């Protein structure tokens, strides 16, 4: 599916809705529907008081509920404030294994007007599942999502 179609679908789906949980839930469902070879897609939301990422809306098996900043792929993506695309999570120092079936991962920080909101996290049982093109497409998806939260 092309970037424009997926982001257009998201934009239309979230039009007029301002509830962050509803929007994140539908965004994760949309990605789960359209991405192949994934086993988890969802959001972790940043809690400034505890300096942790807390489990938010997702599609997939049960997940880790709290991730400290700087730990795992999700915590590192927020600490570094950049997209992390990991071809083999077993080679990522400090990887947090919520699902042993996950072999690759991509994490995109959600930052709006300088405020850290959380991350979009996607896992795959396939090694090296996420390409540079996937990264670009998902970055555009996040940009559209941030307009609605």
Order of alpha helices (4+ residues) and beta strands (2+ residues): alpha-alpha-beta-beta-beta-alpha-beta-beta-beta-alpha
